[in-house]
Amino acid sequence: MSIPTSDLPSFETVFAPVRSQTAFEETLERLGTAIKLGLLAPGARLPAERELCTRLEISRSTLRQALTALAQSGHLHAVRGRGGGTFVAERPPPADPPSRLVLESWHDACDVRLGVELGIAALASDRATEEELAPLDELVVAMDDMAEDFPAYRQADVRFHIGLAEATRSVRLVALATEAQGQMTDLISYIAHPPEILEHANAQHAQLLTRIRARDADGAVRIMAEHLRGTELVLAGLLPGAKD
């Protein structure tokens, strides 16, 4: 089961204005992370160059440099002629084995995610509305049927966590959550994904929403901490070459 990318509330964050002095690098990172997380789905057509330049507030030359780099890396491909455009690759480029840097820094990535998402759980418990939580219930139900389909599960999982960040109504937290999810996607691409682990993780998603609805910030933070600790333990056990 796949979920239409166009339905993502966070879709607008992909094409928010680029304000960094390193516009090329930020554009490359923004689009690459969106592809990696499934915010731009396999086979999706990117908006036209003029629209992208307007949305991102960058020059056409900067955009074309970023698109060319992503095409060369295998993340995008261009189709010429009528009905053409720039499309997300149907299959992501193969991942290299974990680098020494990845193996030395994976704990830090988990720590950053912990710091960001515990805060999100606490704030969502105070601020989230039923309208914001209802789509997350739908994702939990969908993930119940995705334990044997990790790519689909992961896309829904990303949407769940970013959707929770959006419920805090903090633009900066949404950006930090997206960055943290990108780092975790890099890491978990190296490990197996047993259905039992996914089922347990999704049960925690449901428990988390129950605590948030009850305005139980302490309970939500506790469940989120258990949820993230579980991911860390799986990485410690399954990441090739990792040392706990």
N, C-alpha and C positions, 0 to 999 in steps of 0.2 A: 504494500500500500504506500503510495507516495502522496505528498501534500503539496498543492500548488504553491510555488514560490510567490506568485503574485498576491497571495492572501496574507503574506507576512506583514504584521504591523511595523516590524523593524526594517522593511524593505527600503524605506526612505533614508535610513541611516547609512545604507550602502552608498547612496548618491548625495549625501550631505556635502556642503561646500568644503573643499580642501583649503585649509588656511595655513598650512605649514610653509616654511621657506623652502623646504625640499619637496616641491609639488610633485615631481616625477616619482620619487620614492614613496611618498604617501599615497599617491594614486595607485601605484603598483601594489602596495600593501593592502589598500582598501579593497580593490577588486580581487586580488589573490585570496584574501581571507574570506570574502563573500562567496567565492567559488568553493573554497575548501570547506566551509561550513554548510554549503547547500542553500545559502540565501540567494545565490544565483544557481539555479538547478542545471544539471547536465542537459545539454541541448537547448538551453534558454537563449533567446536572442537578446543581445544588449540593445539599449536604446541607441538611436542614431547619434553620430558623432556630435552634431550641433547641440542636441539635447543634453548629452553627457557633459559637454564643455560648459553649458549653461548651468546645469545642476551642480557640477563640481567646482565651478568658477575657476577653470583652468584654461590655458590656451590649447588650440587644436594640436600644435606641435607636441606639447607635453602629453596630451592624451594619446596621440599616435605612438609616441615613444613607449608609453606604458603598455598599450595594446600589442605592439610589436614584441616587446619582451615577454608578455604572457603567451603570445602565440608561439614564440620560439621555445618556451618552456613546456609547451604542450597543454596549457590550460585553456586556450582559446583557439578558434580557427575561423578564417574568413571565407565567405562564399561570395563569389562575384555574380553579377547579372541580376536579372529580375528575381525578386524574392531573396536576394542575398543579404549580407550583413555580417556582423561579428557574432559568433555563437560560442557558448561554453562547450568545451569538449565533452563528448558522451562518456568518456572514460578518463579519469585523472591520470597524469603521468605516474609511472611507477616510482614508489618511494625508495630512496637509497637506504642501506642499513643505518642504524642510529650512529650518528657521529660521536666523537669523543666529547664534544661540547654538549650535545644532548644528554649523554649519559652523566655528565658532571653537573648539569643544571636542572634536571627534571624535578628534583625535590623543590627547588626554588619556584618553578612554575606552579607546582601544587600549592606552595605557601601563598603565592600571589592570588591564586584562585580562591583559596580559603579566606583570605582577608577580604576580598571583594564580595564573595557570595554570602558570607555570614552577615555582612552589613546589609546586603540586599534582602536577606530573609527577615532581618529585624525591621527594616523600613517598610517592606511589603506588608508585614503584619499590622503596621500602623496605618498604611495608606491605601492598600489595594481595595478596589471596588469589586462587586460581583460581576460587573460587566467586563472587567479586566481579567478576572479569574476563570470565567466560564470557558474561554478558548483553551486555557491550560488543562481544564478537565477533559476536553475533547482530545487533546494531545496524549494525556495519560491513557485514555481508552484506546486510542490508536496504537500506542506503543505496546499495549497488551497483546496485540496481534503481530508484533514485529520482532519477536525474540529470535526468529530464525532468519531475519533479514536485517543484518546490522547496518548497512548503509541507510536504509529507510529509518531505522530506529535512531541512528545518530542524528539524522536531519531533524527528526521530531524532538529529540533530546535537546539539541541546540536551540530550537524554537522555544521550548519550554523554559530553559534557563534565561534566554534573552527576554522572553515575554515576562518572566518574573521581575527582571531588572526594569523593564518598561513600567511595571506596576508601581515602582518607587517614584516615578515621574522625575527622575534625575537623568538628564541627558548624558552627563559625565559617567554615571554608573553604567548606563547602557553601553557606552563606548568601552569602558573597562571590562565589562562582562563579555563583550564581543571579542576583545583582545585575548582575554583569558581562555575563552572557548577555542579560539584559534590555536593557542599554544597547546591545549589539551588534545585537540584533534591531531596535531603533529605527533604527539606522544603516543596516543592510543592507536595510531595507524600501524604501529609496529607490533601490536599484540593481538592474540586471539580474543574472540568475544563469545564465550559460552552463553547459551540462552539462559541458564540459571542465574548468571550474574546480571543480565539485563532485566530479567523478571524481578529480581530482588531490588535493583535500583529503581525500577518503575514503581514498585510498591512504596518506596520511600518518597517518590514524587507525590503520590496520593496522600500519604501521611502529612507531608509538608503543606499541601493545600488545606488539609483539615485544620492544621494549627494556625495557618495564616487567617483562615476564615473566623477562627475563634479569637483572633487578636492576641494569640499566645506567642509573643515574640521569643520568650525563652525556649518554648518547645520547638518553634520553627528553627531557631538557631541550632538547637541540639540535633534535630533531625538532619539539617543541612550539613552540620559537621560530620555526622555519621556517614552521610551520603558521600561526601568528598573524601573522607578517610578511606572508605571502601575503594574508591578509584585509586587512591594512592597505594593501597595494599596490593591491588591487582597489578599495577605498574611495577611495584617492587618484585612481584613474583613472576611476571611474564615478560617484562621489557628485556630484550636480549642484552646481556652485559650489565644490567642494572645491579647496583649494590644498595641494599636497604640501609 
